[in-house]
Amino acid sequence: MTEEVRGAEIGAPIVTAADGSVVSYEAVAWAAADAALHGCPLDVLTSVGFEVAYGPGAFVTAEVVEQMRGGGEQIVAEAARIAAEVTAANPVEIHREVTFDPIIAVLIARSRGARAVVVGSRGRGAIQRALLGSVSWAMIHHAHCPVVVVSGTAGSDAVSAHKPVLVGVDGSEQNVAAVAIAFEEAARRRVELTALRCWSDSSGGEFPLGAWDDVRDKEFARLSEDLAVHRERHPDVPVRSIVLRDQPARALLAESDNAQLVVVGSRGRGGFTGMLLGSTSRALVQSVECPIMVAREPGVASPAE
């Protein structure tokens, strides 16, 4: 997804889900602030449905249904209040919705027409058992738009607001979307962009110091090439380039302490191959304290795990 494509979707909403947990409201607050930055609507959803085990299920009366709906209305009302408070200086259009459908299926469907989907890293597991981390996991693998996972620290405080946006760069075609989005987010936030590229020695042997210096210089040159077109589009965004001999997930995790947002591709090559698959993805998404955006694109299939 290029910057031009995202720009054309300016009317598309940012979609977020709440379940009454603190972290889900943190996600709502982050989504609201981002909607204000992009000048787009905010859709706040909650699901009050529940799964019934195979076999005879409990009889649900109309009264129970209304009670469930009432609980959901309270959740989205609180979410809307938080969103309105966050965007008081720059109001956005806020839509509230309570559904009885499974939240994962609803969010995946809504992601087809969304600018981004924003979810908490975990839920509270009462009404919304589906928001216990399985939602964020499902979104980063199956959504049709960028996905932001917010932990307990939303990165929207005064100190974090001045921190840079961090992006992992690997030079692959699939990574272009992540770099474009990272530049756009940094431009809108008026902060620096940190671009991190990694390489590792797969030879198993010891290289002379001078040889590693040559490799590092070549990797810096490649990083500069990968960033060139984006820097032309965003000349006002200061860029800090980092090249490390390290594993990408580990390097990004360490650098994320200095960032307000981490942006990564949904797949990559070379040093970033499989970074957002399996155990590495779980460690990165669940370990970073600031929000992390996975730059998923329409039509991108998720590899089988």
C-alpha positions in Angstrom: 0.0 0.0 0.0 1.7 3.2 -1.2 1.3 6.7 0.3 -0.8 7.6 -2.7 -3.2 4.7 -2.1 -3.6 5.6 1.6 -4.1 9.2 0.7 -6.9 8.3 -1.6 -8.6 6.5 1.4 -8.8 9.7 3.5 -12.5 9.1 4.1 -11.9 5.6 5.3 -12.3 5.2 9.1 -10.0 3.9 11.7 -11.6 0.9 13.3 -11.1 -0.1 16.9 -12.6 -2.5 19.4 -13.3 -2.2 23.1 -14.2 -4.8 25.7 -14.2 -2.8 28.9 -10.6 -3.6 29.8 -8.1 -0.8 30.4 -5.9 -1.9 27.5 -8.8 -1.8 25.1 -9.6 1.8 26.2 -5.9 2.6 25.7 -6.3 1.3 22.1 -9.4 3.5 21.7 -7.5 6.6 22.9 -4.6 5.9 20.5 -7.0 5.2 17.6 -8.9 8.5 18.3 -5.7 10.5 18.3 -4.6 8.9 15.1 -8.0 9.6 13.5 -7.6 13.2 14.4 -4.2 13.3 12.8 -5.5 11.8 9.6 -8.8 13.7 9.7 -10.9 10.6 9.3 -13.8 9.0 11.2 -13.4 6.6 14.1 -15.5 3.4 14.4 -15.7 1.9 17.9 -17.0 -1.7 18.1 -17.8 -4.2 20.8 -19.1 -7.7 20.7 -21.4 -9.1 23.3 -22.0 -12.5 21.7 -20.7 -15.7 23.2 -19.9 -19.1 21.9 -22.0 -22.1 22.9 -20.3 -25.5 23.1 -21.5 -28.2 20.8 -24.7 -29.8 21.9 -27.8 -28.4 23.7 -27.1 -24.7 24.5 -28.5 -22.5 27.2 -31.8 -20.8 26.4 -31.3 -17.1 26.0 -34.3 -15.0 26.7 -35.1 -11.6 25.2 -34.4 -10.1 28.6 -30.9 -11.6 28.7 -30.3 -10.3 25.2 -31.2 -6.8 26.2 -29.0 -7.0 29.2 -26.1 -8.1 27.0 -26.8 -5.3 24.6 -27.0 -2.8 27.5 -23.6 -3.9 28.7 -22.2 -3.4 25.3 -23.7 0.0 25.0 -22.0 1.0 28.2 -18.7 -0.1 26.9 -18.9 1.8 23.6 -20.3 4.8 25.4 -17.3 4.9 27.6 -15.0 4.3 24.6 -16.7 7.2 22.7 -16.3 9.4 25.8 -12.6 8.7 25.9 -12.2 9.3 22.2 -14.1 12.6 22.4 -11.9 13.7 25.3 -8.7 12.8 23.4 -9.8 14.7 20.3 -11.4 17.7 22.0 -9.1 20.1 20.3 -9.6 18.4 16.9 -12.9 16.6 17.0 -13.5 13.6 14.8 -16.7 11.8 13.7 -17.2 8.9 16.1 -19.5 5.9 15.3 -20.5 3.3 18.0 -21.7 -0.2 17.3 -22.6 -3.2 19.5 -22.6 -6.5 17.7 -23.5 -10.1 18.6 -21.2 -11.5 16.0 -17.7 -12.7 16.8 -15.4 -9.8 17.1 -12.6 -11.3 15.0 -14.8 -12.0 12.0 -16.3 -8.5 12.3 -12.9 -6.7 12.4 -11.5 -8.7 9.5 -14.6 -7.8 7.4 -14.4 -4.1 8.5 -10.6 -4.0 7.7 -11.4 -4.2 4.0 -12.7 -0.6 4.0 -10.6 0.8 6.9 -7.5 3.0 7.0 -6.3 0.9 10.0 -7.5 -1.4 12.7 -6.4 -0.7 16.2 -6.7 -3.3 19.0 -5.4 -3.9 22.5 -2.7 -6.5 23.0 -5.1 -8.4 25.3 -8.6 -8.3 26.7 -10.3 -8.9 30.0 -11.9 -12.3 29.2 -15.3 -11.7 30.7 -17.8 -10.9 28.0 -15.1 -10.6 25.5 -13.0 -13.7 25.6 -12.2 -13.1 22.0 -10.1 -10.1 22.9 -7.6 -12.1 25.0 -4.7 -11.6 22.6 -6.3 -13.8 19.9 -7.8 -10.7 18.4 -4.5 -9.0 17.9 -2.9 -12.2 16.7 -5.7 -12.8 14.2 -5.5 -9.2 12.9 -1.8 -9.1 12.2 -2.3 -12.3 10.1 -5.6 -11.8 8.4 -6.6 -8.1 8.3 -6.7 -6.3 4.9 -5.2 -3.0 6.2 -2.5 -1.8 8.6 -3.0 -3.1 12.1 -1.9 -1.3 15.3 -1.5 -3.3 18.5 -1.5 -1.2 21.7 -0.2 -2.4 25.0 -0.8 -0.9 28.4 1.4 2.0 27.4 -0.3 3.9 24.5 2.6 6.2 23.7 0.2 9.2 23.6 1.6 11.1 26.7 3.5 14.3 26.4 6.9 12.7 26.6 6.2 9.9 24.1 4.7 12.5 21.7 8.2 13.8 20.9 9.8 10.4 20.4 10.5 9.2 16.8 8.6 6.7 14.7 10.7 3.5 14.3 10.6 1.4 11.1 12.4 -1.8 10.1 13.8 -1.6 6.6 14.9 -4.7 4.7 14.8 -3.5 1.1 12.1 -6.0 0.0 9.2 -5.0 -2.2 6.8 -6.0 0.6 8.6 -3.7 3.0 7.9 -0.6 0.9 4.5 -0.2 2.4 5.9 -0.2 6.0 8.5 2.5 5.1 5.9 4.7 3.3 3.5 4.5 6.3 6.3 5.2 8.8 7.3 8.3 6.9 3.6 9.4 6.7 3.1 8.8 10.5 6.3 10.7 11.3 5.3 13.6 9.1 1.9 13.9 10.7 3.4 13.7 14.2 6.2 16.1 13.2 8.8 13.9 14.7 12.0 12.1 13.6 12.0 8.8 11.8 14.4 6.1 12.9 15.1 3.6 10.1 16.8 0.4 11.2 18.4 -2.2 9.0 20.0 -5.4 10.1 22.3 -7.9 8.7 23.9 -11.1 10.2 26.8 -13.3 9.3 25.5 -16.7 8.1 29.0 -18.0 7.1 29.8 -19.3 10.5 33.4 -18.0 10.3 35.2 -15.0 11.7 35.5 -11.9 9.4 38.4 -9.4 9.7 37.3 -6.1 11.2 37.9 -4.3 7.9 35.6 -6.8 6.1 32.7 -6.0 8.5 33.4 -2.3 8.0 32.9 -2.8 4.3 29.7 -4.7 4.8 28.4 -2.0 7.1 29.2 0.7 4.5 27.3 -1.3 1.8 24.3 -1.8 4.1 24.2 1.9 4.8 24.3 2.6 1.1 21.4 0.1 0.5 19.4 1.7 3.3 19.9 5.1 1.8 18.7 3.8 -1.5 15.6 2.3 0.1 14.8 5.6 1.8 15.5 8.0 -1.0 12.1 8.1 -2.7 10.4 8.5 0.7 12.7 11.3 1.8 11.9 13.1 -1.4 8.2 12.9 -0.6 8.7 14.0 3.0 11.7 16.4 3.0 10.7 17.9 6.4 11.0 14.5 8.2 14.4 14.2 9.8 15.8 10.6 9.5 18.2 8.8 11.7 19.6 5.7 10.0 20.8 2.7 12.0 22.6 -0.3 10.5 23.4 -3.2 12.9 24.9 -6.7 12.8 22.0 -8.2 14.8 18.7 -10.1 14.5 16.0 -7.6 13.4 13.4 -8.5 16.1 16.0 -8.1 18.9 17.3 -4.8 17.4 13.8 -3.4 16.9 12.8 -4.4 20.4 15.8 -2.6 22.0 15.3 0.5 19.9 11.5 0.6 20.6 12.2 2.0 24.0 13.1 5.2 22.3 10.0 5.3 20.0 6.4 6.3 20.1 5.4 3.9 17.3 7.1 0.9 15.7 6.2 0.1 12.1 7.0 -3.3 10.5 6.0 -5.2 7.4 3.8 -8.2 7.5 6.6 -10.2 5.8 10.0 -9.6 4.5 13.2 -11.1 3.2 16.8 -11.5 4.2 17.2 -10.3 7.8 13.5 -9.7 8.2 12.3 -13.0 6.7 9.6 -14.4 8.9 10.0 -11.6 11.5 6.2 -11.4 12.0 5.6 -15.2 11.9 5.5 -17.6 14.8 7.5 -17.1 18.0 9.4 -14.0 16.8 6.2 -12.2 16.0 4.6 -13.2 19.3 7.7 -11.9 21.2 7.8 -8.6 19.3 4.1 -7.8 19.4 3.8 -8.7 23.1 7.1 -7.3 24.3 7.2 -3.7 22.8 5.8 -1.2 25.2 4.8 1.3 22.6 2.2 0.7 19.9 3.3 -1.4 17.0 1.9 -1.2 13.5 2.0 -4.1 11.1 1.7 -2.8 7.5 -0.7 -5.3 6.1 -2.1 -4.8 2.6 -5.2 -5.8 0.7 -4.8 -9.2 -0.9 -1.7 -10.2 1.2 -2.1 -13.9 2.1 -0.9 -15.1 5.4 1.6 -18.0 5.2 0.3 -21.2 6.9 1.7 -21.8 10.3 
